Amino acid sequence: MSSTSVEVELATVTHHVKDNGEQYMFLPAGRVEATSTIENIQEPAATVSPPSKTRSAALMGTIACVSFLNTFSSGTLTVALPAIAAELQLPNNLLLWPASVYALALSCTLLLLGAIADIVGNRPVFLVGILLYTAWTLAISLAQTSNQLIVFRTLQGISMSFCMPTAVSIITTSFPSGRTRNIGFAVFGGGSPLGFAVGLVLGGVLVQVSDWRTAYYMATGVSAVTFVLAWFTLPKSTTGSNVRHRLLHEFDWVGVVSASVSLALLSYIFAQLTYSGNVMKEPYNIVLLVIAVLLIPFFVFWIRRQERLGRPAILPSNIWGRGAFTTVCITVFLVWSWFNAYGYWATLFFQETQQLNALQAALRFLPMVIMGLLTNIVAGLVMDKISAGTLALIGGLLSAISPLLFAIQTPDWMYWAAGFPAMCLCVLSTDLLFNISNLVITSSFPSKDQALAGGVFNTVTQLGNSIGPAITAIIASAVTDTESGKPGVNQSYATLSGYRSAFWACFAAAVVSAVISAVGLRNVGKVGMKKDV
């Protein structure tokens, strides 16, 4: 693996996620009636009093800062990793681990922290998370060895898992359904591309003129400001008494741990496969894969057992029978799979095929970031005017053009002919689906489980982030090996053929996800409408 391929984390800019438990049908006149169009868990409707404009702005700013920080470090690491590796003497076999361990740690703790937040409360969990994130970001700035860097990145990922699920819950419990909540989710989603863009550009500049540590010092400062802002703006939690008793007796520890361990192991295996298909020859990787797979039927068995005995279950089994929820989960998984893989292979195409350096390649991703911001703004304004199925279909089909352009272009094509339009279109699906999913997924959970709903969404996206690059890497490797064995074929052409096969796989996944979302969400209606019940 060449050092230029360390930019894999370019694709991890996952842009990246309800109120009451009533069931609603969205009517043309804009009113809402109780029905079964969106299959929610039954719960008495609760009224959310909107905060003042000043407090709303402060809350949205706090949530946006968390989303910003989540991807800022990834953007910085993308361009600074070669310099970091040289300074801290990071071995080649661990070159990508500073990027990977963050996502692994985040994915395997999202369900756990989301479920705990529903018992302890959003405010304390969020504050603890952002405080820890500040501490570990500072620790990264002061790291003196490669082992310290990897450990601190792991702890940084765990800290962020305190914040991401609770951020979703804070939005849904602070803002009533309608335009304000739509804007809240759009702001939350918009922080992600902005953070990645700033980290990408600032990291590239600082590596050239100063030091990579400066970027993390700056991130520490932003994180500290976010903590202060959160302290004064987050609403107080109303979790009642006996929190300790609820954690011990009303919490499905076995379900959470089994699901988290399985997801963590699967994410690890797929991350390893992304770098080399030969890793599965190692006995310990085979053992880990077997454990991860066996934990899946165990989790299903355990959930059914808990429900049969009338005990708490982390995810009620009947929730997968709800059409809108299941559709969104499948679509989110597919979209984040192809999108993350697309970013990975686009980076390699720019650097390996077109021979661009890391900063030049990073700058070619900036249109994606700008379009991500614009898409989130537009989504916040149109979610209550256009049906979810229509938005998902339009965004999905337009985004599918991106991997198609990379699949058919040749190395001598100008950036403006394929790379630029591809970068502009690729993000439409992820950002539109991000906003749709926030409103659809969390509507399938009762209000007491809002943070868990956020954990479910982020867990699905993280799983997609891991599996997409791994599957396309296997496809690309097989095609490259096949082409290399043909007489008269040089290695450059064989490698390019492998890249193209990966882009074709991304294109297929994009089209399938667009069709599934359009069909599965056709009866959902306008998910961003205000519910006048």
Secondary structure, DSSP 8 states (H G I E B T S, - for coil): --GGGGGGGGGG-TT--------EEE-TTS-EEE-SSS--------------HHHHHHHHHHHHHHHHHHHHHHHHHHHHHHHHHHHHT--GGGTTHHHHHHHHHHHHHHHHHHHHHHHH-HHHHHHHHHHHHHHHHHHHHT--SHHHHHHHHHHHHHHHHHHHHHHHHHHHHHS-TTHHHHHHHHHHHHHHHHHHHHHHHHHHHHHHHS-HHHHHHHHHHHHHHHHHHHHHHS------S-HHHHHHHSS-HHHHHHHHHHHHHHHHHHHHHHH-GGGGGSHHHHHHHHHHHHHHHHHHHHHHHHHHTT---SS-GGGGG-HHHHHHHHHHHHHHHHHHHHHHHHHHIIIIIS---HHHHHHTTHHHHHHHHHHHHHHHHHTTTS-HHHHHHHHHHHHHHHHHHHHH--TTS-IIIIIHHHHHHHHHHHHHHHHHHHHHHGGGS-GGGHHHHHHHHHHHHHHHHHHHHHHHHHHHHHHHHHHHTSTT--HHHHHHHHHHHHHHHHHHHHHHHHHHHHHHTTTT--TTS----
